[in-house]
């Protein structure tokens, strides 16, 4: 048997590493495994939101300083550019007063670099780490779980009383223990490629979300990166892909070659890494996040924002909640489904308002004329620009987008 432990984490990406780091701060011994060897790539949009920065500051504020100093791998990002289906764009800063001498509110970094950064912070005096170790099957044995693993091609077993599943959208634990299945209406298919020499990137490295007709309610994106590079991709609902028989790769390349607001910017650009795909399980509906002897964090629990596609911040945020509750489960010696439901309750208490609001916004984006109109009206009204900018950090303000009265006032220019 490879190990017999109270706490095991499967997956050492942002969710798993964050859980490990918070457990180490509480001096709680645990095991963490991952099927890869680090550093390793992960297909993603590469955006690190203010939520990511907030979790890192709680872990160690000096890590933010390290990231900001590492200009070869981390790029400051100060806002987002929304581009409506008709091509009109609006720039919204993450922070209204950018004259303050503070760190950037967000970053952009390739996952191969960010995940390695987090993984390198794991405390090996508290966490026992096994790489090239893949979870294949989970079985229950009394009050524990038996993990069937392969390590360098060799079959092994291990035992744990609590398993924190952080293996992403293809989580073995979510499928085998929680009964998760891919639900197309709540699942994005995404493609990503790296380019260099994309023209006219924002001087403050705003991320760009282009809500193209053929992608709605998804979008085409351009995220600037260090070294004159950019993460370029597209995400579309899997249910739309099936229903409309879409070729998502063709849509992405067509946007780059033919879209009037995009094509000129790629005239001298060069793809430096091929197009790769992955899935994004959205937090559009509530899923069970725990059961007897297991917790699901991040993408394994389908916690990706349905509107923005943000996954890293939600993964780290849910992992922090899990790590804070684990000492209580340990002290009580209770890892039953009933006890672990406290994790579900706290995650959804902290995150559901944002997720459900984003699900509503995702639906509203399908109304093309309304989206075009809102962007046009924001562009013509400085007060509205400030209002929309505060929505990134103010859920009550963002919730106005649900109200028909809000759009009536826009129509009447009130």
DAVEN-V752401 format. One record per backbone hydrogen bond with DSSP energy under -1.0 kcal/mol. CO is the residue of the C=O (numbers start at 1). NH is the residue of the N-H. If there is no record, write none. Layout:
BEGIN
CO_NH / CO_NH
END
This chain:
BEGIN
3_159 / 5_161 / 6_162 / 7_31 / 8_164 / 9_33 / 10_166 / 13_17 / 14_18 / 15_19 / 16_20 / 17_21 / 18_22 / 19_23 / 20_24 / 21_25 / 23_28 / 24_27 / 30_128 / 31_9 / 32_130 / 33_11 / 34_133 / 36_132 / 46_109 / 48_107 / 49_53 / 50_54 / 51_55 / 52_56 / 53_57 / 54_58 / 55_59 / 56_60 / 60_63 / 61_65 / 62_66 / 63_67 / 64_68 / 65_69 / 66_70 / 69_71 / 70_73 / 70_74 / 75_108 / 77_106 / 78_94 / 79_207 / 80_92 / 81_209 / 82_90 / 83_211 / 84_87 / 88_84 / 90_82 / 92_80 / 96_98 / 100_102 / 106_77 / 107_48 / 108_75 / 110_113 / 110_114 / 111_115 / 113_117 / 114_118 / 115_119 / 116_120 / 118_121 / 119_122 / 123_126 / 123_127 / 126_30 / 128_32 / 130_34 / 132_152 / 134_150 / 137_148 / 139_146 / 141_144 / 144_141 / 145_160 / 146_139 / 147_158 / 148_136 / 148_137 / 149_156 / 150_134 / 151_154 / 154_151 / 156_149 / 157_2 / 158_147 / 159_5 / 160_145 / 162_8 / 163_295 / 164_10 / 165_297 / 168_171 / 171_175 / 172_176 / 173_177 / 173_178 / 174_180 / 183_186 / 184_187 / 184_239 / 186_282 / 187_238 / 188_280 / 189_236 / 190_278 / 191_234 / 192_276 / 193_232 / 194_272 / 194_273 / 195_230 / 196_270 / 202_205 / 204_78 / 207_81 / 208_222 / 209_83 / 210_212 / 210_220 / 212_215 / 212_216 / 215_218 / 219_235 / 220_210 / 221_233 / 222_208 / 223_231 / 228_197 / 229_225 / 230_195 / 231_223 / 232_193 / 233_221 / 234_191 / 235_219 / 236_189 / 237_241 / 238_242 / 239_243 / 240_244 / 241_246 / 247_251 / 248_252 / 249_253 / 250_254 / 251_255 / 252_256 / 253_257 / 254_258 / 255_259 / 259_262 / 259_263 / 262_265 / 263_266 / 264_267 / 265_199 / 270_196 / 276_192 / 278_190 / 280_188 / 281_304 / 289_296 / 291_294 / 293_163 / 294_291 / 295_165 / 297_300 / 298_301 / 299_302 / 304_283 / 305_309 / 310_305 / 311_315 / 312_316 / 313_317 / 314_318 / 315_319 / 316_320 / 317_321 / 318_322 / 319_323 / 320_324 / 321_325 / 322_326 / 325_328 / 325_329 / 326_330 / 327_331 / 328_332 / 329_333 / 329_334 / 335_293 / 336_340 / 337_341 / 339_342 / 340_343 / 341_345 / 342_346 / 343_347 / 344_348 / 345_349 / 346_350 / 347_351 / 348_352 / 351_355 / 352_356 / 353_357 / 354_358 / 355_359 / 356_360 / 357_361 / 358_362 / 359_363 / 360_364 / 361_365 / 363_366 / 364_367 / 366_368 / 367_371 / 368_372 / 369_373 / 370_374 / 371_375 / 372_376 / 373_377 / 374_378 / 375_379 / 376_380 / 378_381 / 381_385 / 382_386 / 383_387 / 384_388 / 385_389 / 386_390 / 389_392 / 390_393 / 390_394 / 394_398 / 395_399 / 397_400 / 398_401 / 399_402 / 400_403 / 403_407 / 404_408 / 405_409 / 406_410 / 407_411 / 408_412 / 409_414
END
